[in-house]
Amino acid sequence: MTTPLRQRSRRGERLGALLVAAAILFSPPLLLVVDRMASATGIEGVLYLFGAWAGVIGLAAWLMESRRARGRDR
């Protein structure tokens, strides 16, 4: 059984990993690669930006809500 302090540190570690992943997803070198691979319309670049943005927000919400829901069940 994990203690509440341990749960907080795991949440912090997971949110820290999410922050690093978001920084990599939106780093200028990766954005330049996506921009170069996009077709003439540029739709792929926009889809990448909004998809990555939605993914980061969704994962953050899932991490925060899943911990809160587990705490209520106990």
Jmol script that loads the backbone (N, CA, C; Angstrom):
load data "model"
ATOM      1  N   MET A   1       0.837  -1.170   0.000  1.00  0.00           N
ATOM      2  CA  MET A   1       0.000   0.000   0.000  1.00  0.00           C
ATOM      3  C   MET A   1       0.885   1.237   0.000  1.00  0.00           C
ATOM      4  N   THR A   2       0.548   2.182  -0.832  1.00  0.00           N
ATOM      5  CA  THR A   2       1.366   3.378  -0.919  1.00  0.00           C
ATOM      6  C   THR A   2       0.823   4.461  -0.003  1.00  0.00           C
ATOM      7  N   THR A   3       1.725   5.256   0.482  1.00  0.00           N
ATOM      8  CA  THR A   3       1.333   6.359   1.352  1.00  0.00           C
ATOM      9  C   THR A   3       0.940   7.560   0.505  1.00  0.00           C
ATOM     10  N   PRO A   4       0.175   8.503   1.062  1.00  0.00           N
ATOM     11  CA  PRO A   4      -0.205   9.693   0.291  1.00  0.00           C
ATOM     12  C   PRO A   4       1.000  10.490  -0.192  1.00  0.00           C
ATOM     13  N   LEU A   5       2.067  10.539   0.603  1.00  0.00           N
ATOM     14  CA  LEU A   5       3.257  11.262   0.177  1.00  0.00           C
ATOM     15  C   LEU A   5       3.877  10.610  -1.051  1.00  0.00           C
ATOM     16  N   ARG A   6       3.901   9.293  -1.063  1.00  0.00           N
ATOM     17  CA  ARG A   6       4.457   8.583  -2.207  1.00  0.00           C
ATOM     18  C   ARG A   6       3.605   8.811  -3.454  1.00  0.00           C
ATOM     19  N   GLN A   7       2.281   8.851  -3.285  1.00  0.00           N
ATOM     20  CA  GLN A   7       1.397   9.118  -4.418  1.00  0.00           C
ATOM     21  C   GLN A   7       1.645  10.507  -4.981  1.00  0.00           C
ATOM     22  N   ARG A   8       1.872  11.492  -4.119  1.00  0.00           N
ATOM     23  CA  ARG A   8       2.143  12.852  -4.582  1.00  0.00           C
ATOM     24  C   ARG A   8       3.438  12.916  -5.357  1.00  0.00           C
ATOM     25  N   SER A   9       4.458  12.190  -4.889  1.00  0.00           N
ATOM     26  CA  SER A   9       5.740  12.242  -5.585  1.00  0.00           C
ATOM     27  C   SER A   9       5.645  11.549  -6.947  1.00  0.00           C
ATOM     28  N   ARG A  10       4.856  10.475  -7.021  1.00  0.00           N
ATOM     29  CA  ARG A  10       4.679   9.822  -8.323  1.00  0.00           C
ATOM     30  C   ARG A  10       3.930  10.728  -9.289  1.00  0.00           C
ATOM     31  N   ARG A  11       2.920  11.422  -8.781  1.00  0.00           N
ATOM     32  CA  ARG A  11       2.182  12.348  -9.638  1.00  0.00           C
ATOM     33  C   ARG A  11       3.114  13.448 -10.128  1.00  0.00           C
ATOM     34  N   GLY A  12       3.957  13.944  -9.243  1.00  0.00           N
ATOM     35  CA  GLY A  12       4.919  14.967  -9.627  1.00  0.00           C
ATOM     36  C   GLY A  12       5.900  14.459 -10.673  1.00  0.00           C
ATOM     37  N   GLU A  13       6.345  13.229 -10.512  1.00  0.00           N
ATOM     38  CA  GLU A  13       7.258  12.644 -11.491  1.00  0.00           C
ATOM     39  C   GLU A  13       6.575  12.489 -12.851  1.00  0.00           C
ATOM     40  N   ARG A  14       5.329  12.048 -12.836  1.00  0.00           N
ATOM     41  CA  ARG A  14       4.608  11.865 -14.090  1.00  0.00           C
ATOM     42  C   ARG A  14       4.323  13.201 -14.765  1.00  0.00           C
ATOM     43  N   LEU A  15       3.956  14.201 -13.979  1.00  0.00           N
ATOM     44  CA  LEU A  15       3.729  15.521 -14.558  1.00  0.00           C
ATOM     45  C   LEU A  15       5.033  16.134 -15.070  1.00  0.00           C
ATOM     46  N   GLY A  16       6.127  15.861 -14.388  1.00  0.00           N
ATOM     47  CA  GLY A  16       7.434  16.310 -14.864  1.00  0.00           C
ATOM     48  C   GLY A  16       7.799  15.653 -16.186  1.00  0.00           C
ATOM     49  N   ALA A  17       7.516  14.366 -16.305  1.00  0.00           N
ATOM     50  CA  ALA A  17       7.773  13.667 -17.567  1.00  0.00           C
ATOM     51  C   ALA A  17       6.889  14.213 -18.681  1.00  0.00           C
ATOM     52  N   LEU A  18       5.655  14.553 -18.344  1.00  0.00           N
ATOM     53  CA  LEU A  18       4.757  15.153 -19.328  1.00  0.00           C
ATOM     54  C   LEU A  18       5.282  16.512 -19.771  1.00  0.00           C
ATOM     55  N   LEU A  19       5.835  17.285 -18.852  1.00  0.00           N
ATOM     56  CA  LEU A  19       6.413  18.580 -19.187  1.00  0.00           C
ATOM     57  C   LEU A  19       7.597  18.419 -20.139  1.00  0.00           C
ATOM     58  N   VAL A  20       8.439  17.438 -19.875  1.00  0.00           N
ATOM     59  CA  VAL A  20       9.585  17.190 -20.756  1.00  0.00           C
ATOM     60  C   VAL A  20       9.104  16.750 -22.139  1.00  0.00           C
ATOM     61  N   ALA A  21       8.095  15.874 -22.179  1.00  0.00           N
ATOM     62  CA  ALA A  21       7.550  15.423 -23.461  1.00  0.00           C
ATOM     63  C   ALA A  21       6.943  16.587 -24.236  1.00  0.00           C
ATOM     64  N   ALA A  22       6.245  17.485 -23.543  1.00  0.00           N
ATOM     65  CA  ALA A  22       5.660  18.654 -24.208  1.00  0.00           C
ATOM     66  C   ALA A  22       6.748  19.570 -24.735  1.00  0.00           C
ATOM     67  N   ALA A  23       7.813  19.735 -23.980  1.00  0.00           N
ATOM     68  CA  ALA A  23       8.919  20.575 -24.436  1.00  0.00           C
ATOM     69  C   ALA A  23       9.566  19.987 -25.689  1.00  0.00           C
ATOM     70  N   ILE A  24       9.666  18.675 -25.752  1.00  0.00           N
ATOM     71  CA  ILE A  24      10.239  18.025 -26.939  1.00  0.00           C
ATOM     72  C   ILE A  24       9.283  18.150 -28.126  1.00  0.00           C
ATOM     73  N   LEU A  25       7.983  17.937 -27.880  1.00  0.00           N
ATOM     74  CA  LEU A  25       7.004  18.018 -28.969  1.00  0.00           C
ATOM     75  C   LEU A  25       6.952  19.399 -29.607  1.00  0.00           C
ATOM     76  N   PHE A  26       7.170  20.439 -28.803  1.00  0.00           N
ATOM     77  CA  PHE A  26       7.073  21.798 -29.314  1.00  0.00           C
ATOM     78  C   PHE A  26       8.428  22.477 -29.477  1.00  0.00           C
ATOM     79  N   SER A  27       9.492  21.694 -29.506  1.00  0.00           N
ATOM     80  CA  SER A  27      10.821  22.266 -29.700  1.00  0.00           C
ATOM     81  C   SER A  27      10.982  22.698 -31.160  1.00  0.00           C
ATOM     82  N   PRO A  28      11.695  23.790 -31.374  1.00  0.00           N
ATOM     83  CA  PRO A  28      11.853  24.296 -32.747  1.00  0.00           C
ATOM     84  C   PRO A  28      12.435  23.289 -33.747  1.00  0.00           C
ATOM     85  N   PRO A  29      13.429  22.463 -33.386  1.00  0.00           N
ATOM     86  CA  PRO A  29      13.917  21.503 -34.383  1.00  0.00           C
ATOM     87  C   PRO A  29      12.845  20.519 -34.853  1.00  0.00           C
ATOM     88  N   LEU A  30      12.033  20.021 -33.938  1.00  0.00           N
ATOM     89  CA  LEU A  30      10.987  19.080 -34.326  1.00  0.00           C
ATOM     90  C   LEU A  30       9.903  19.786 -35.141  1.00  0.00           C
ATOM     91  N   LEU A  31       9.575  21.013 -34.770  1.00  0.00           N
ATOM     92  CA  LEU A  31       8.585  21.763 -35.541  1.00  0.00           C
ATOM     93  C   LEU A  31       9.084  22.048 -36.955  1.00  0.00           C
ATOM     94  N   LEU A  32      10.389  22.288 -37.103  1.00  0.00           N
ATOM     95  CA  LEU A  32      10.938  22.495 -38.444  1.00  0.00           C
ATOM     96  C   LEU A  32      10.865  21.226 -39.280  1.00  0.00           C
ATOM     97  N   VAL A  33      11.089  20.069 -38.661  1.00  0.00           N
ATOM     98  CA  VAL A  33      10.984  18.800 -39.388  1.00  0.00           C
ATOM     99  C   VAL A  33       9.554  18.586 -39.851  1.00  0.00           C
ATOM    100  N   VAL A  34       8.593  18.842 -38.976  1.00  0.00           N
ATOM    101  CA  VAL A  34       7.185  18.685 -39.348  1.00  0.00           C
ATOM    102  C   VAL A  34       6.822  19.665 -40.457  1.00  0.00           C
ATOM    103  N   ASP A  35       7.343  20.878 -40.381  1.00  0.00           N
ATOM    104  CA  ASP A  35       7.058  21.886 -41.392  1.00  0.00           C
ATOM    105  C   ASP A  35       7.623  21.477 -42.748  1.00  0.00           C
ATOM    106  N   ARG A  36       8.811  20.914 -42.756  1.00  0.00           N
ATOM    107  CA  ARG A  36       9.434  20.482 -44.023  1.00  0.00           C
ATOM    108  C   ARG A  36       8.690  19.303 -44.640  1.00  0.00           C
ATOM    109  N   MET A  37       8.133  18.432 -43.796  1.00  0.00           N
ATOM    110  CA  MET A  37       7.442  17.256 -44.301  1.00  0.00           C
ATOM    111  C   MET A  37       6.012  17.559 -44.741  1.00  0.00           C
ATOM    112  N   ALA A  38       5.488  18.706 -44.337  1.00  0.00           N
ATOM    113  CA  ALA A  38       4.112  19.062 -44.687  1.00  0.00           C
ATOM    114  C   ALA A  38       4.008  19.331 -46.181  1.00  0.00           C
ATOM    115  N   SER A  39       2.830  19.078 -46.707  1.00  0.00           N
ATOM    116  CA  SER A  39       2.603  19.326 -48.126  1.00  0.00           C
ATOM    117  C   SER A  39       2.458  20.821 -48.372  1.00  0.00           C
ATOM    118  N   ALA A  40       2.126  21.178 -49.582  1.00  0.00           N
ATOM    119  CA  ALA A  40       1.997  22.586 -49.954  1.00  0.00           C
ATOM    120  C   ALA A  40       0.861  23.272 -49.199  1.00  0.00           C
ATOM    121  N   THR A  41      -0.163  22.518 -48.796  1.00  0.00           N
ATOM    122  CA  THR A  41      -1.282  23.140 -48.090  1.00  0.00           C
ATOM    123  C   THR A  41      -0.940  23.476 -46.646  1.00  0.00           C
ATOM    124  N   GLY A  42      -0.043  22.735 -46.043  1.00  0.00           N
ATOM    125  CA  GLY A  42       0.350  22.993 -44.662  1.00  0.00           C
ATOM    126  C   GLY A  42      -0.617  22.453 -43.630  1.00  0.00           C
ATOM    127  N   ILE A  43      -1.590  21.681 -44.051  1.00  0.00           N
ATOM    128  CA  ILE A  43      -2.584  21.143 -43.121  1.00  0.00           C
ATOM    129  C   ILE A  43      -1.937  20.181 -42.128  1.00  0.00           C
ATOM    130  N   GLU A  44      -0.957  19.418 -42.556  1.00  0.00           N
ATOM    131  CA  GLU A  44      -0.317  18.445 -41.665  1.00  0.00           C
ATOM    132  C   GLU A  44       0.368  19.134 -40.497  1.00  0.00           C
ATOM    133  N   GLY A  45       1.003  20.267 -40.750  1.00  0.00           N
ATOM    134  CA  GLY A  45       1.655  21.006 -39.670  1.00  0.00           C
ATOM    135  C   GLY A  45       0.661  21.504 -38.639  1.00  0.00           C
ATOM    136  N   VAL A  46      -0.461  22.012 -39.111  1.00  0.00           N
ATOM    137  CA  VAL A  46      -1.503  22.494 -38.194  1.00  0.00           C
ATOM    138  C   VAL A  46      -2.102  21.333 -37.421  1.00  0.00           C
ATOM    139  N   LEU A  47      -2.331  20.222 -38.094  1.00  0.00           N
ATOM    140  CA  LEU A  47      -2.863  19.044 -37.407  1.00  0.00           C
ATOM    141  C   LEU A  47      -1.893  18.533 -36.348  1.00  0.00           C
ATOM    142  N   TYR A  48      -0.599  18.569 -36.658  1.00  0.00           N
ATOM    143  CA  TYR A  48       0.403  18.153 -35.677  1.00  0.00           C
ATOM    144  C   TYR A  48       0.351  19.057 -34.446  1.00  0.00           C
ATOM    145  N   LEU A  49       0.318  20.369 -34.668  1.00  0.00           N
ATOM    146  CA  LEU A  49       0.307  21.303 -33.547  1.00  0.00           C
ATOM    147  C   LEU A  49      -0.910  21.104 -32.654  1.00  0.00           C
ATOM    148  N   PHE A  50      -2.098  21.067 -33.256  1.00  0.00           N
ATOM    149  CA  PHE A  50      -3.304  20.917 -32.464  1.00  0.00           C
ATOM    150  C   PHE A  50      -3.421  19.519 -31.858  1.00  0.00           C
ATOM    151  N   GLY A  51      -2.952  18.504 -32.563  1.00  0.00           N
ATOM    152  CA  GLY A  51      -2.977  17.144 -32.019  1.00  0.00           C
ATOM    153  C   GLY A  51      -2.046  16.993 -30.824  1.00  0.00           C
ATOM    154  N   ALA A  52      -0.841  17.526 -30.939  1.00  0.00           N
ATOM    155  CA  ALA A  52       0.102  17.454 -29.824  1.00  0.00           C
ATOM    156  C   ALA A  52      -0.403  18.268 -28.642  1.00  0.00           C
ATOM    157  N   TRP A  53      -0.958  19.433 -28.917  1.00  0.00           N
ATOM    158  CA  TRP A  53      -1.501  20.297 -27.871  1.00  0.00           C
ATOM    159  C   TRP A  53      -2.657  19.592 -27.144  1.00  0.00           C
ATOM    160  N   ALA A  54      -3.566  19.019 -27.901  1.00  0.00           N
ATOM    161  CA  ALA A  54      -4.698  18.301 -27.304  1.00  0.00           C
ATOM    162  C   ALA A  54      -4.214  17.077 -26.523  1.00  0.00           C
ATOM    163  N   GLY A  55      -3.203  16.398 -27.036  1.00  0.00           N
ATOM    164  CA  GLY A  55      -2.664  15.234 -26.335  1.00  0.00           C
ATOM    165  C   GLY A  55      -2.045  15.601 -25.000  1.00  0.00           C
ATOM    166  N   VAL A  56      -1.293  16.686 -24.955  1.00  0.00           N
ATOM    167  CA  VAL A  56      -0.668  17.120 -23.706  1.00  0.00           C
ATOM    168  C   VAL A  56      -1.739  17.518 -22.687  1.00  0.00           C
ATOM    169  N   ILE A  57      -2.734  18.269 -23.136  1.00  0.00           N
ATOM    170  CA  ILE A  57      -3.805  18.681 -22.232  1.00  0.00           C
ATOM    171  C   ILE A  57      -4.601  17.466 -21.756  1.00  0.00           C
ATOM    172  N   GLY A  58      -4.891  16.540 -22.653  1.00  0.00           N
ATOM    173  CA  GLY A  58      -5.632  15.336 -22.282  1.00  0.00           C
ATOM    174  C   GLY A  58      -4.871  14.479 -21.285  1.00  0.00           C
ATOM    175  N   LEU A  59      -3.577  14.309 -21.504  1.00  0.00           N
ATOM    176  CA  LEU A  59      -2.778  13.516 -20.562  1.00  0.00           C
ATOM    177  C   LEU A  59      -2.683  14.194 -19.205  1.00  0.00           C
ATOM    178  N   ALA A  60      -2.536  15.503 -19.188  1.00  0.00           N
ATOM    179  CA  ALA A  60      -2.485  16.216 -17.913  1.00  0.00           C
ATOM    180  C   ALA A  60      -3.806  16.067 -17.161  1.00  0.00           C
ATOM    181  N   ALA A  61      -4.915  16.205 -17.867  1.00  0.00           N
ATOM    182  CA  ALA A  61      -6.221  16.047 -17.228  1.00  0.00           C
ATOM    183  C   ALA A  61      -6.409  14.626 -16.722  1.00  0.00           C
ATOM    184  N   TRP A  62      -5.998  13.655 -17.506  1.00  0.00           N
ATOM    185  CA  TRP A  62      -6.123  12.255 -17.100  1.00  0.00           C
ATOM    186  C   TRP A  62      -5.272  11.963 -15.862  1.00  0.00           C
ATOM    187  N   LEU A  63      -4.041  12.485 -15.842  1.00  0.00           N
ATOM    188  CA  LEU A  63      -3.181  12.265 -14.680  1.00  0.00           C
ATOM    189  C   LEU A  63      -3.771  12.883 -13.418  1.00  0.00           C
ATOM    190  N   MET A  64      -4.294  14.077 -13.533  1.00  0.00           N
ATOM    191  CA  MET A  64      -4.836  14.756 -12.361  1.00  0.00           C
ATOM    192  C   MET A  64      -6.151  14.119 -11.899  1.00  0.00           C
ATOM    193  N   GLU A  65      -7.023  13.799 -12.821  1.00  0.00           N
ATOM    194  CA  GLU A  65      -8.326  13.252 -12.452  1.00  0.00           C
ATOM    195  C   GLU A  65      -8.241  11.803 -11.995  1.00  0.00           C
ATOM    196  N   SER A  66      -7.383  11.007 -12.582  1.00  0.00           N
ATOM    197  CA  SER A  66      -7.299   9.607 -12.181  1.00  0.00           C
ATOM    198  C   SER A  66      -6.797   9.482 -10.750  1.00  0.00           C
ATOM    199  N   ARG A  67      -5.916  10.339 -10.336  1.00  0.00           N
ATOM    200  CA  ARG A  67      -5.417  10.320  -8.960  1.00  0.00           C
ATOM    201  C   ARG A  67      -6.511  10.755  -7.991  1.00  0.00           C
ATOM    202  N   ARG A  68      -7.269  11.748  -8.372  1.00  0.00           N
ATOM    203  CA  ARG A  68      -8.323  12.255  -7.499  1.00  0.00           C
ATOM    204  C   ARG A  68      -9.427  11.210  -7.331  1.00  0.00           C
ATOM    205  N   ALA A  69      -9.784  10.520  -8.410  1.00  0.00           N
ATOM    206  CA  ALA A  69     -10.842   9.515  -8.349  1.00  0.00           C
ATOM    207  C   ALA A  69     -10.408   8.318  -7.508  1.00  0.00           C
ATOM    208  N   ARG A  70      -9.169   7.931  -7.598  1.00  0.00           N
ATOM    209  CA  ARG A  70      -8.682   6.803  -6.790  1.00  0.00           C
ATOM    210  C   ARG A  70      -8.702   7.132  -5.316  1.00  0.00           C
ATOM    211  N   GLY A  71      -8.425   8.374  -4.985  1.00  0.00           N
ATOM    212  CA  GLY A  71      -8.428   8.794  -3.580  1.00  0.00           C
ATOM    213  C   GLY A  71      -9.820   8.729  -2.988  1.00  0.00           C
ATOM    214  N   ARG A  72     -10.854   8.984  -3.766  1.00  0.00           N
ATOM    215  CA  ARG A  72     -12.226   8.941  -3.284  1.00  0.00           C
ATOM    216  C   ARG A  72     -12.721   7.523  -3.061  1.00  0.00           C
ATOM    217  N   ASP A  73     -12.197   6.572  -3.856  1.00  0.00           N
ATOM    218  CA  ASP A  73     -12.665   5.183  -3.758  1.00  0.00           C
ATOM    219  C   ASP A  73     -12.203   4.507  -2.475  1.00  0.00           C
ATOM    220  N   ARG A  74     -11.148   4.983  -1.879  1.00  0.00           N
ATOM    221  CA  ARG A  74     -10.589   4.310  -0.696  1.00  0.00           C
ATOM    222  C   ARG A  74     -11.310   4.678   0.544  1.00  0.00           C
TER     223      ARG A  74
END
end "model"
wireframe off; spacefill off
backbone 0.3
color backbone group
